[in-house]
Amino acid sequence: MLRGIRSLVIPGPYRSGLPWSMASHDRTLFAGPGCRIPSSEIAWRFGPTGGPGGQHANRAHTRVEATINLATARGINDDVRTRLVARLGTEIKVTVDKHRSQSRNRDRAIDLLQTRLQEALVTQKRRRPTRPGRGATERRLKAKKQQSQRKANRRNSWGE
């Protein structure tokens, strides 16, 4: 009855019409305030994984490449966009071929993209200039004086 049909699309759990395997990938990337990128902004490419393996490794397109163009992506505020482009460039690309299934590699790619965006949005705390304490300065000067005295004692013993 189903002979000749290569894939069967079963409506997903979210009534989106996506197959069950893709329902988990229909999610928004949330990297912080002002940065909510819908999954429709991710460009996906698939290919076979390299390395050793049999027919499955050679024929199954489980390697996933996810790309987001930060310059044109929707859901990013202008301030956040300038910060992301300054730190990451106009495009983020992630390639994952860790797992044997394309679905798990897609999940991993989404997680990696989200992590990269979150790390890029972290602002470094400014260093408050400080000075060494009085005790530390006194110890350093005392050690210098002792070393100087040691060397002076060596000089005096040679000169006699």
Secondary structure, 3 states (H helix, E strand, C coil): CCCCCCCCCCCCCCCCCCCHHHHHHCCCEEEECCEEECHHHEEEEEECCCCCCCHHHHHCCCEEEEEEECCCCCCECHHHHHHHHHHHCCEEEEEECCCCCHHHHHHHHHHHHHHHHHHHHCCCCCCCCCCCCHHHHHHHHHHHHHHHHHHHHHHHHHHC
